[in-house]
Amino acid sequence: MKVLHFYKVFFPDNFGGVEKVIDQISIGAADLGIESEVLCLTPQKNESLIEMNGYKVHRVPQLLEIASTPFSTKIFKHFAQLAKDADIIHYHFPWPFADVVHFATRVHKPTLITYHSDIVKQKGLLKFYKPLMNRFLSDTNCIVATSPNYVTSSAELSKYSSKVRVIPIGLNKDSYPEPTSERLKYWKNKFKDNFFLFIGVMRYYKGLHTLIEAAKGIDAPIVIIGSGEPIEQELKVQVQQLGLNNIHFLGPVAEEDKVALLRLCYGVVLPSHLRSEAFGISLLEGAMYGKPMISCEIGTGTTYINIHKETGIVVPPGDSFRLQEAMQFLLERPKEAKIMGLQAEKRYRTHFTAEKMVRSYVDIYEGLLK
């Protein structure tokens, strides 16, 4: 069986959550005899074909980008050719241009969509896009949501309940590198072991401004991995204006260093305050390494991963006082924090392994071909 994944961007141009999901599905499916290929756009000037983690990635130069949506005239030909050889087309939503490509190429193959998020920010443009979006969602054979929470809270998904399946995102811990003792020692010397960790691209919905506000009353380092202009610069100005010395911007780091920091941190914080944060893979990484979590109740998968007072603490979105209170609670109760971390790891092993996710997708692939 051959599966074509279609998304707007991919490794090594971007390292977001959707890209991680496609990567984990492609790696795991290979063990079950399924060949995966990824077709994406790239800001690079030239077309390229690279092989990574045992699957192929076809990169086509984008022509322009409007409202976080990249476009390309060349992608139509590439999609038609690759789709012709594929058994299954696996779209990753949202990317409005994919809807256009889907209908323009008229490829009649079994299709499914992983519905990663509602369109939240571009409300004005959504009014114009909605007819095409509804036609696209109606035309595909199956829609996969990443948590039951998102199905319940999404007005769009409720229209297609008869063909919506829930497959939580899963991670394979063995695919993460084991940090050397030198890197562990380096980061331990730098931050000790009572620091909170944030991992992610600095996007408008991540709520980092709230985390920085909450840091004023916390006697512990807060380490931020990731980048993203112009928000990154705005956050650094905020830190400077507040006179904080416990916020540490590391920028992007090597995967080995990320794992070292995950292993050493006291807890993982994801202060995302808008439902554009549909799942929260960094929370899942924290659970995978047995860390207590702090997140916000936004009606999405973040609260499917992090269960309040069981695996961590859930606070109202955009509330810096409650966020500060949650961090202080964990710092003052190390035994309870440790228990929450252990329960988070147990929940990861039960619900969120890559093996479980991949098997569920393969079941859908096989069902679509019957």
Number of C-alpha atoms within 10 A of each C-alpha: 16 16 22 25 23 24 21 25 24 23 17 11 13 13 15 14 19 22 18 18 21 21 22 22 23 24 22 21 22 17 11 12 10 15 19 25 20 24 23 21 23 24 15 12 10 10 13 12 12 12 11 12 11 13 15 17 21 20 25 24 20 23 15 12 11 7 8 11 15 21 19 16 13 14 20 15 12 16 21 17 13 16 22 15 12 20 18 23 25 25 22 23 23 19 19 20 14 24 19 14 18 20 14 11 14 9 16 12 17 17 21 25 22 23 21 22 20 17 16 12 14 11 10 8 11 15 9 10 14 13 10 15 20 14 12 17 21 14 13 18 14 21 24 22 24 23 22 16 19 27 23 13 14 16 11 15 20 13 13 15 12 10 15 20 19 18 20 22 28 24 27 19 14 7 11 12 14 13 16 12 9 10 15 18 13 14 16 17 10 9 19 15 17 17 21 26 24 24 23 20 21 20 17 16 16 22 20 23 21 19 23 20 18 19 24 18 13 14 13 20 20 26 22 21 19 17 19 14 11 11 16 18 12 12 17 17 12 15 20 12 9 13 10 16 13 18 20 16 16 11 16 17 12 9 13 16 19 18 21 23 23 24 18 22 26 29 31 29 28 24 27 26 22 20 23 20 24 24 27 24 24 20 26 26 21 27 30 24 20 26 30 31 35 27 27 26 21 22 20 26 25 29 23 19 26 27 19 18 14 19 27 28 25 24 21 15 18 19 18 21 17 16 26 20 17 20 24 15 14 21 20 10 10 13 11 18 24 19 17 27 26 20 21 28 22 16 21 21 18 10 16 22 20 23 16 19 24 25 16 15 18 17 10 15 23 11 10 16 11 5
